[in-house]
Amino acid sequence: MSDQRGSQLSKEEKDSRFEAELLPIIDSLYNFAFRLTLDEDDANDLVQETYLKAYRFFEYFEQGTNAKAWLFRILKNSFINDFRKKSKQPAKVDYSEVESYYNTEGNDNDAEIASTSDMRSQSVQELIGDEVASALNSLPVDFRTVIILCDLEGFTYEEMAKILDIPIGTVRSRLHRARNFLKEKLENYAKTMGYNNDEE
Amino acid sequence: MKSTATHLNQVSKKQWATPDCEKIVSLLDMIVDGEATHEDKNYFFTHVETCKECFSEHEKHQRLKEVLKDSIQRKAVPSRLLTSIKSVIHATA
């Protein structure tokens, strides 16, 4: 086992180690960036920036440790510290959707049913997918982030706490609140679509 | 106008039948995420066997996790992104 640090490697060795260990994570990283920024170009820029930072600090990365968590942490910090400030669409939290959802609850079900009735021909799976994505996107970014890390990327609570720099208790409470919000939102959607799984 | 954070708090504050149910609800996330201790798991599943409401909450929590995983489409990484990262790195001293 080699314990050569990045700083002691030749440029070729460093590049080849970097590519072998960190580039395979690009798919997860790009999806994380897209779910944070909700924009393909922004996700592209954020991932590129993350890899450049990772390259610059590669000597601090210990071989054999969790490369995915390390990159996710860099990306999340870039998003918070640099990217959100200069992004053309900053936090992109759809507060109006969250507000109107609560304010009109129960009042516009008829309208929703009318507007969804002509979409029956679309596949149910596709509709559910769209609805789930839109519910997820309507969450404030801190809450959206824990759902992405936990449910889409499969990180443990401990890994999430390290990536986000918050205590495990905060990870848990954010997850709990985010899930309750999503459950309620999707249950209401299921009712308007006429399939309520609670009535068993 | 209420903030989103307030809404997120409110949806969590549901009234439960017993203090046991409240504890079960606080364990839900750790159970579905595979983070609960052996002891918590025993406590949880013993309660859920006899409490309809908690059984249903567990099902909903579990289903939400599966729906999220299955329905959120993954984006394909643009091929130019990988090429561009490699070329910038190779050019960096």
Boltz contact constraints between the chains, C-beta under 6 A:
constraints:
  - contact:
      token1: [A, 26]
      token2: [B, 77]
      max_distance: 6.0
  - contact:
      token1: [A, 27]
      token2: [B, 77]
      max_distance: 6.0
  - contact:
      token1: [A, 30]
      token2: [B, 77]
      max_distance: 6.0
  - contact:
      token1: [A, 31]
      token2: [B, 74]
      max_distance: 6.0
  - contact:
      token1: [A, 31]
      token2: [B, 75]
      max_distance: 6.0
  - contact:
      token1: [A, 34]
      token2: [B, 75]
      max_distance: 6.0
  - contact:
      token1: [A, 44]
      token2: [B, 81]
      max_distance: 6.0
  - contact:
      token1: [A, 48]
      token2: [B, 85]
      max_distance: 6.0
  - contact:
      token1: [A, 51]
      token2: [B, 85]
      max_distance: 6.0
  - contact:
      token1: [A, 55]
      token2: [B, 89]
      max_distance: 6.0
  - contact:
      token1: [A, 95]
      token2: [B, 4]
      max_distance: 6.0
  - contact:
      token1: [A, 98]
      token2: [B, 4]
      max_distance: 6.0
  - contact:
      token1: [A, 98]
      token2: [B, 7]
      max_distance: 6.0
  - contact:
      token1: [A, 102]
      token2: [B, 7]
      max_distance: 6.0
  - contact:
      token1: [A, 128]
      token2: [B, 71]
      max_distance: 6.0
  - contact:
      token1: [A, 129]
      token2: [B, 71]
      max_distance: 6.0
  - contact:
      token1: [A, 132]
      token2: [B, 67]
      max_distance: 6.0
  - contact:
      token1: [A, 132]
      token2: [B, 71]
      max_distance: 6.0
  - contact:
      token1: [A, 133]
      token2: [B, 72]
      max_distance: 6.0
  - contact:
      token1: [A, 140]
      token2: [B, 4]
      max_distance: 6.0
  - contact:
      token1: [A, 151]
      token2: [B, 65]
      max_distance: 6.0
  - contact:
      token1: [A, 151]
      token2: [B, 68]
      max_distance: 6.0
  - contact:
      token1: [A, 151]
      token2: [B, 69]
      max_distance: 6.0
  - contact:
      token1: [A, 157]
      token2: [B, 35]
      max_distance: 6.0
  - contact:
      token1: [A, 172]
      token2: [B, 29]
      max_distance: 6.0
  - contact:
      token1: [A, 175]
      token2: [B, 29]
      max_distance: 6.0
  - contact:
      token1: [A, 176]
      token2: [B, 29]
      max_distance: 6.0
  - contact:
      token1: [A, 177]
      token2: [B, 8]
      max_distance: 6.0
  - contact:
      token1: [A, 177]
      token2: [B, 12]
      max_distance: 6.0
  - contact:
      token1: [A, 179]
      token2: [B, 64]
      max_distance: 6.0
  - contact:
      token1: [A, 180]
      token2: [B, 11]
      max_distance: 6.0
  - contact:
      token1: [A, 180]
      token2: [B, 12]
      max_distance: 6.0
  - contact:
      token1: [A, 181]
      token2: [B, 8]
      max_distance: 6.0
  - contact:
      token1: [A, 181]
      token2: [B, 11]
      max_distance: 6.0
  - contact:
      token1: [A, 182]
      token2: [B, 64]
      max_distance: 6.0
  - contact:
      token1: [A, 183]
      token2: [B, 60]
      max_distance: 6.0
  - contact:
      token1: [A, 183]
      token2: [B, 64]
      max_distance: 6.0
  - contact:
      token1: [A, 184]
      token2: [B, 11]
      max_distance: 6.0
